[in-house]
Structures are given as structure tokens and as C-alpha cells.
């Protein structure tokens, strides 16, 4: 199988990132692995879609660190490839990172659509990713699964919402990720509300979300694949992310700490509530963030922490992910690509 991983850029990649974990597993299984970035695509005059890809040498890598060091070394040559010749193109870029360069933020979606037209399996489905490029997508999930939310630029709306929730709300930007620009309002900090609104609002719309008390214990990052909880030997791909002291952000790279977590009926119920939407949208691999019985985020672009989940559970969750891609490639071959990309993405 030929599989390409699309990322923001190689400079911000890391040996422990989820993309590297999956790419290394694909290489271990004998697949041809490529890396692409927003600047690499070429739509030629004959309408063929190509890319200047970094081609990983097919070799026996000592470990993931060896694989990654090869990726960022001169051993990894840049060569032109025909996108139609790929079995799978996995879109793993975070559009919010390239928010100041719209051409780069949308490159994966735009060229992902073109790749799908040419028969390549594109994960997650690029049409659906285009609708999910900001957090309004989150509002399309059942209200039962979401914390109460209002999205506005009007400060009076936010103040009324805060009052209705006794001053306990979370404020964050409509577009963004990684815990950037997130504030918690409580009665002791109510005098700072104007500054919070101004800080977030200068860059766009503001999400005001009811604070879920269970957040004090941190949130749960839970991976879903093909709409179902990702698991190996009865162990779920999940972890609890606990915020650093005096910080409400539980994101690991924002100072949060990863802990093992037991997935129970509450989390499985939340996953089941949002499953139909994920399946309908062709969302192959998703990371959902759960607090209590509510989802706070649905990461459909580049969910992270796969490595930490594997280490905490003592199993390798990258194996079933690559196996699922292999099955999709076989289905596409057996049925002469009779399924559209959105359906094939979750078969």
C-alpha cells in the first residue's frame, strides 16, 4: 500500500507525534510511506495531480526515533509522485496553525478533494473537513452530548450567558486549537470579563460555554475509529488530561498531564450519541474530549496523544489504524472504487 501523510510542515513534527506513530507503523508493515505539506501539490496541464513528496526509504528502522530522524535527514529524498497512484492520503494538518496563511490552511482540503476524485482514499473525508474547519461543526452534534453554548461577538450576549450560569463559563475563540486563547470566568474573576471578551473577540467570534464542574478532574481524550471506540484487547484508546496547576487548559503541550483512565458507560454513551454524525461525514479517525457526560471538543483534523494512550494501556493502538486502512484499500480494489470517499472512509 502507498500511503501519504499530509502535515502542516516538517519543522513542527516530532518523533512522538501521532502522525509519526502511524507512519512508522505503516513502514513496519512494509508499506510505502510519503510525507506532504501544503506547498507540495501540483495540478498539471494534463489534469493529473502530483506532489513533491518526501519519500521514506523502505528499510528496517531500528525504532520510531530512527524512522523520524531519517524523515528529516537528506536520506529522505523529495521526489514527484502521482497522487492517483496513492492508496491512501491521510490529512493530518491543523488548519488553525496556518490561520495567517489561508492558502496553506485549506490546501489539504482543496487538494484532498481532487485526490478523492482521482480514486485515492482520503482520510478524513475532505468535504466534511471543509465544513469542520471551525468550531461551528461542534454544534451539529446532539445537544444532549454538548455543554450549553452560545457563539457571538456581542458582549451583552456573553454577559447575559455568564449571568445565567452564575458567572461560571469558559470563553474561547471560534477558530483555534491547542488551548490557545481559552479563559475561565468565575465569580472571583468577573471583573476581567471585558478584557477576556476583548482579547478573544479581536480575532473573530467568541464561544461561551457553560463550565462543567467535572472539568476539575481534567478531560478525557477518547479516540474513535470508523465511528466506534478504538480498542485493542478490550483496552480503549483514551487517557485523562489533567491541567497544570492554575491553568484550565488540559492539552498536553499546554502543560497538562496524561493519566490512565477507565472508559465506562458514560463515555461510551457519549461516543454513541455522536457516532451517526461521524459516520455520515466519513470521519475515519477522531479524538473527542469528554468532561462528565459532555463533549467539549471533537478533533477531526489531527487528534493527538496516540502514543501516550498506547503507553498507558500497554498496547499499540497504531496497529488497528493501519489495518483499517489496509481493509479500505482492499475494498476499493475489490469493488473497483464503486464507493464514494465518504462511505469508503468509514467502511
C-alpha positions, 0 to 999 in steps of 0.5 A: 500500500502507498500511503501519504501523510499530509502535515502542516510542515516538517519543522513542527513534527516530532518523533512522538507525534501521532502522525509519526506513530502511524507512519512508522507503523505503516513502514513496519508493515512494509508499506510505502510511506510519503510525507506532504505539506501544503506547498507540495501539490501540483495540478498539471496541464494534463489534469493529473495531480502530483506532489513533491513528496518526501519519500521514506526509504523502505528499510528496517528502522531500528525504532520510531526515533530512527524512522523520524530522524531519517524523515528529516535527514537528506536520506529522505529524498523529495521526489514527484509522485502521482497522487492517483497512484496513492492508496491512501492520503491521510490529512493530518494538518491543523488548519488553525496553525496556518490561520495567517496563511489561508492558502496553506490552511485549506490546501489539504482540503482543496487538494484532498478533494481532487485526490478523492476524485482521482480514486485515492482514499482520503482520510478524513473525508475532505468535504466534511473537513471543509465544513469542520474547519471551525468550531461551528461543526461542534454544534451539529452534534446532539445537544444532549452530548454538548455543554450549553453554548452560545457563539457571538461577538456581542458582549451583552450576549456573553454577559447575559450567558455568564449571568445565567450560569452564575458567572461560571463559563469558559470563553474561547475563540471560534477558530483555534486549537491547542488551548490557545486563547481559552479563559475561565470566568468565575465569580472571583474573576468577573471583573476581567470579563471585558478584557477576556471578551476583548482579547478573544473577540479581536480575532473573530467570534467568541464561544461561551460555554457553560463550565462543567464542574467535572472539568476539575478532574481534567478531560478525557481524550477518547479516540474513535475509529470508523465511528466506534471506540478504538480498542485493542484487547478490550483496552480503549484508546483514551487517557485523562488530561489533567491541567497544570496547576492554575491553568484550565487548559488540559492539552498536553503541550499546554502543560497538562498531564496524561493519566490512565483512565477507565472508559465506562458507560458514560463515555461510551454513551457519549461516543454513541450519541455522536457516532451517526454524525461521524459516520455520515461525514466519513470521519475515519479517525477522531479524538473527542474530549469528554468532561462528565457526560459532555463533549467539549471538543471533537478533533477531526483534523489531527487528534493527538496523544496516540502514543501516550494512550498506547503507553498507558494501556500497554498496547499499540493502538497504531496497529488497528489504524493501519489495518483499517486502512489496509481493509479500505484499500482492499475494498476499493480494489475489490469493488473497483472504487464503486464507493464514494470517499465518504462511505469508503472512509468509514467502511 
